[in-house]
Amino acid sequence: MLPLTDTSTDVLADVLAFTSDRTEDRVTVIASTFTDVTVHGLRFSPDIDACLLPPSTALPGGAVEELAAYHVDAEWFPMTEASLAAAVLRTRLLALGYPLSQVVQAMASRFSPAFSLLPASDDAVETLVVVERDGQEEAWPARRFRAADPQRVTRVVRTGIEGATAAPGVLRALRQADAIIVRADEYAALDTVPVLELPGVLDALTGTRATVLLSGGDSLPSELRSRLGATEITGAVAEALAGVEPAAPAGTTVWDRA
């Protein structure tokens, strides 16, 4: 499944429910990293956290409330003690030189999720949404844009996207899967589109032997949706997965002939 975001955990829940009694099935989740954000000097990965951290709220009188009481730096960004602790550890490990994919694996080992978790990319990309307010343009982090009332958007800027590549294991997972769910929603321009535009991702999706399913395809640009050529999920996720046949034997795709 890709990209997993904090607004698509319902799809992941459906997938896990479908595979719960199918012991031979293995689920790999590729989480978006394109709306990651730095707040209070700490690196937050909300979509990765949505895969790992149990739902919670900020504790009364806890560290999150204490930070909010200073009224500085990104009051629009919601956090909990759990996500704050995760950001502290993530920031430390990244500063020590570990790539995000290794950081994710280290942090996932605490929670032992029922799936393999990969970040979309190890490369830090800052997504800024340029909005027009009172005749002036302001560049907002994607997370601020999502939290605010609707604004007039003039463009989306992604710093660092030029050199970004898929994280280790992402392309291999796409090529070796039996079924792939591509998820898009109203924020597709902020997460799904840049994931699909990472070098090799779209080629892997169109060259894979897997059945590619698309959820929320209307949110994707028509040209990208056409190139993807996926089967739209029109009903329940379980129904779509139940109709998937095992992938074709090796030797039948461009990857096997490469």
QUIKA-V919372 format. One record per backbone hydrogen bond with DSSP energy under -0.5 kcal/mol. CO is the residue of the C=O (numbers start at 1). NH is the residue of the N-H. Records with the same first field share a line. If there is no record, write none. Layout:
CO = NH + NH
//
This chain:
1 = 30
2 = 183
4 = 32
5 = 8
8 = 11 + 12
9 = 13
10 = 14
11 = 15
12 = 16
13 = 17
14 = 18
15 = 19
16 = 20
17 = 20
19 = 22
21 = 23
22 = 25
27 = 116
29 = 31 + 118
30 = 3 + 4
31 = 120
33 = 36
37 = 39 + 44
39 = 42
42 = 39 + 44
44 = 37
45 = 49
46 = 50
47 = 51
48 = 51 + 52
49 = 52 + 53
59 = 62
62 = 66
63 = 67
64 = 68
65 = 69
66 = 70
67 = 70
68 = 71
74 = 77
76 = 78
80 = 84
81 = 85
82 = 86
83 = 87
84 = 88
85 = 89
86 = 90
87 = 43 + 91
88 = 92
89 = 93
90 = 94
91 = 95
92 = 96
93 = 98
94 = 97
99 = 102 + 103
100 = 104
101 = 105
102 = 106
103 = 107
104 = 108
105 = 109
107 = 110 + 111
108 = 111 + 112
116 = 29
118 = 31
120 = 167
125 = 127
126 = 128 + 159
127 = 142
128 = 130 + 157
129 = 131 + 140
130 = 154 + 155
131 = 133 + 138
132 = 152
133 = 136
136 = 133
138 = 131 + 140
140 = 129
141 = 144 + 145
142 = 146
143 = 147
144 = 148
151 = 153
152 = 132
155 = 130
157 = 128 + 159
158 = 161
159 = 126
160 = 163
161 = 164
164 = 199
165 = 122 + 123
167 = 170
169 = 173
170 = 174
171 = 175
172 = 176
173 = 177
175 = 209
178 = 211
180 = 182 + 213
181 = 2 + 183
182 = 215
185 = 188
187 = 190 + 191
188 = 193
191 = 195
192 = 196
193 = 197
195 = 198
196 = 202
198 = 201 + 202
199 = 166
200 = 204
201 = 205
202 = 206
203 = 207
204 = 208
207 = 255
209 = 248
210 = 212
211 = 180 + 213
212 = 231
213 = 182
214 = 233
215 = 184
216 = 219
217 = 220
221 = 225
222 = 226
223 = 227
224 = 228
225 = 229
230 = 232
231 = 214
232 = 234
236 = 240
237 = 241
238 = 242
239 = 243
241 = 244
249 = 252
253 = 256 + 257
254 = 258
//
